[in-house]
Amino acid sequence: MTQALDRNLQTQPLDVPSAIVQRRAIKNFKPDAIAPELLRRLVELTVAAPSSWNLQDWRIVLVQDEAQKKALAEAAWNQQQILQAPVTFVFAADPNAWQDREQINQIALETGAWAQQNVDYFNSAIPQFQAMLGDKTREYAVKDAVIAATHLALAAESFGLSSCFMNGWIEDQVKAVIGASDTDLAIAVVVPIGYAADPRGNPGRLPFSNNVFVDRVGTPYEG
């Protein structure tokens, strides 16, 4: 797979710090397809993201079909990057994922990452934690999905692709497009992925003292 990726990219992947510094929101994409081997690698790196209790409560839909892309763009106020990018990842979150953990437990036991006492603890603690969350259950699942989306964006950047985090869409319409209207899934973020047609400069960041603090808000971090 590595050789196939190298042939497609003709460059070495960026390291993580370089990908973080270089990444920008790209609004225009080339029509170039993403090689299947590379797309699979992006998915692998995306689902390597951490999640609360290892619930992996994201539900990710890769929108590639032209008719689906058109419908998704319409649900996002006709933003053209969805139509231009070869694939758009729709990150949904399942607030009920915690109720079905058997496969997760089994995999962790087989890998040796968890002992049976860990599984027993999680089976007791997770329902209590979810009950404590109350109406924030959806919020916590969305957080996990957004963390996974960040992994995708950085992985894409490292392989010479670009991304655009989109938070402008109508949730019910997006759910209809991906066939989730009759579910409790929450749409977390929509991320087109492709080759940039218009590289964008760095718009800059505020000084640390504006929004980074030490111990308490109001005590600025000076670096």
DRENBA-207483 format. One line per field, with one value per residue (C-alpha): residue number from 1; residue in three letters; z negated, x, y. Coordinates in steps of 0.1 Angstrom, whole numbers, always signed. Layout:
num (NUM ...)
residu (ALA ...)
up (Z ...)
east (X ...)
north (Y ...)
% end
This chain:
num (1 2 3 4 5 6 7 8 9 10 11 12 13 14 15 16 17 18 19 20 21 22 23 24 25 26 27 28 29 30 31 32 33 34 35 36 37 38 39 40 41 42 43 44 45 46 47 48 49 50 51 52 53 54 55 56 57 58 59 60 61 62 63 64 65 66 67 68 69 70 71 72 73 74 75 76 77 78 79 80 81 82 83 84 85 86 87 88 89 90 91 92 93 94 95 96 97 98 99 100 101 102 103 104 105 106 107 108 109 110 111 112 113 114 115 116 117 118 119 120 121 122 123 124 125 126 127 128 129 130 131 132 133 134 135 136 137 138 139 140 141 142 143 144 145 146 147 148 149 150 151 152 153 154 155 156 157 158 159 160 161 162 163 164 165 166 167 168 169 170 171 172 173 174 175 176 177 178 179 180 181 182 183 184 185 186 187 188 189 190 191 192 193 194 195 196 197 198 199 200 201 202 203 204 205 206 207 208 209 210 211 212 213 214 215 216 217 218 219 220 221 222 223)
residu (MET THR GLN ALA LEU ASP ARG ASN LEU GLN THR GLN PRO LEU ASP VAL PRO SER ALA ILE VAL GLN ARG ARG ALA ILE LYS ASN PHE LYS PRO ASP ALA ILE ALA PRO GLU LEU LEU ARG ARG LEU VAL GLU LEU THR VAL ALA ALA PRO SER SER TRP ASN LEU GLN ASP TRP ARG ILE VAL LEU VAL GLN ASP GLU ALA GLN LYS LYS ALA LEU ALA GLU ALA ALA TRP ASN GLN GLN GLN ILE LEU GLN ALA PRO VAL THR PHE VAL PHE ALA ALA ASP PRO ASN ALA TRP GLN ASP ARG GLU GLN ILE ASN GLN ILE ALA LEU GLU THR GLY ALA TRP ALA GLN GLN ASN VAL ASP TYR PHE ASN SER ALA ILE PRO GLN PHE GLN ALA MET LEU GLY ASP LYS THR ARG GLU TYR ALA VAL LYS ASP ALA VAL ILE ALA ALA THR HIS LEU ALA LEU ALA ALA GLU SER PHE GLY LEU SER SER CYS PHE MET ASN GLY TRP ILE GLU ASP GLN VAL LYS ALA VAL ILE GLY ALA SER ASP THR ASP LEU ALA ILE ALA VAL VAL VAL PRO ILE GLY TYR ALA ALA ASP PRO ARG GLY ASN PRO GLY ARG LEU PRO PHE SER ASN ASN VAL PHE VAL ASP ARG VAL GLY THR PRO TYR GLU GLY)
up (+0 -8 +27 +42 +21 +31 +68 +64 +45 +58 +25 -11 -35 -57 -94 -118 -128 -91 -83 -111 -101 -64 -65 -53 -45 -7 +11 +46 +56 +88 +103 +99 +83 +51 +56 +38 +19 +6 -2 -23 -41 -50 -64 -84 -99 -106 -126 -146 -164 -202 -215 -249 -264 -230 -218 -183 -181 -148 -118 -86 -52 -21 +4 +39 +63 +84 +76 +39 +40 +57 +30 +2 +17 +18 -19 -25 -7 +26 +15 +45 +27 +22 +59 +68 +43 +54 +20 -10 -44 -64 -101 -121 -158 -174 -209 -215 -206 -242 -244 -221 -232 -228 -196 -210 -242 -223 -201 -231 -249 -218 -214 -251 -255 -281 -307 -316 -348 -325 -305 -336 -349 -317 -315 -349 -346 -310 -317 -348 -330 -302 -327 -344 -310 -305 -275 -268 -254 -219 -226 -238 -207 -184 -202 -193 -156 -154 -168 -141 -114 -126 -121 -86 -77 -90 -73 -41 -43 -50 -17 +4 +3 -11 -32 -43 -76 -68 -95 -72 -64 -73 -96 -86 -49 -54 -73 -45 -20 -39 -47 -84 -87 -110 -134 -164 -145 -149 -120 -134 -105 -67 -52 -14 -6 +27 +44 +39 +69 +51 +23 -4 -24 -62 -76 -109 -145 -175 -200 -228 -253 -236 -241 -259 -297 -326 -354 -350 -323 -325 -332 -298 -286 -272 -258)
east (+0 +28 +43 +9 +4 +39 +31 -1 +14 +50 +60 +67 +38 +42 +50 +22 +36 +40 +5 -9 +9 +2 -35 -60 -97 -99 -131 -122 -111 -97 -118 -89 -100 -85 -69 -88 -57 -52 -89 -87 -56 -75 -104 -80 -63 -96 -111 -78 -90 -97 -133 -149 -148 -135 -172 -162 -196 -190 -209 -190 -206 -183 -204 -190 -220 -227 -264 -257 -231 -257 -283 -257 -247 -283 -286 -256 -269 -254 -218 -198 -169 -191 -197 -161 -144 -142 -154 -171 -170 -202 -195 -225 -227 -247 -257 -269 -237 -229 -257 -240 -204 -201 -179 -157 -152 -144 -118 -101 -99 -85 -58 -49 -55 -82 -85 -119 -119 -116 -146 -166 -158 -168 -200 -209 -195 -206 -244 -239 -219 -244 -273 -253 -249 -286 -294 -257 -254 -257 -231 -205 -210 -206 -173 -160 -170 -153 -121 -122 -128 -97 -77 -91 -81 -45 -41 -54 -30 -1 -7 -10 -48 -69 -100 -127 -145 -182 -206 -231 -259 -294 -293 -326 -318 -283 -297 -322 -294 -274 -305 -306 -339 -355 -325 -311 -279 -266 -247 -214 -195 -192 -157 -149 -116 -96 -68 -68 -75 -67 -41 -48 -24 -22 -47 -28 -36 -42 -15 -15 -24 -58 -72 -46 -44 -26 -46 -76 -92 -77 -41 -26 -1 +28 +48)
north (+0 +24 +20 +27 +58 +71 +66 +85 +114 +114 +130 +119 +125 +156 +151 +161 +196 +205 +194 +214 +246 +242 +233 +259 +258 +253 +264 +254 +219 +203 +175 +150 +118 +104 +70 +42 +32 +67 +71 +39 +52 +84 +64 +43 +74 +90 +62 +59 +90 +87 +87 +88 +53 +41 +41 +52 +68 +86 +75 +86 +87 +92 +111 +104 +99 +129 +129 +126 +154 +176 +168 +174 +207 +218 +209 +232 +263 +253 +256 +246 +228 +198 +196 +201 +178 +141 +130 +147 +131 +136 +131 +121 +111 +84 +94 +58 +40 +34 +9 -16 -22 -59 -58 -30 -50 -82 -65 -49 -83 -100 -74 -75 -38 -45 -72 -86 -65 -34 -45 -52 -17 -1 -20 -6 +29 +38 +36 +57 +83 +85 +89 +117 +134 +137 +159 +164 +128 +142 +169 +143 +121 +152 +160 +126 +130 +163 +149 +122 +149 +167 +136 +134 +170 +166 +132 +146 +176 +153 +134 +165 +168 +197 +200 +224 +221 +231 +240 +256 +232 +223 +192 +176 +179 +165 +135 +129 +129 +102 +81 +89 +109 +83 +80 +99 +106 +142 +158 +170 +185 +181 +179 +180 +164 +169 +186 +224 +246 +278 +276 +301 +322 +322 +348 +349 +342 +364 +367 +341 +367 +372 +337 +314 +316 +301 +285 +309 +330 +365 +354 +355 +330 +350 +321)
% end
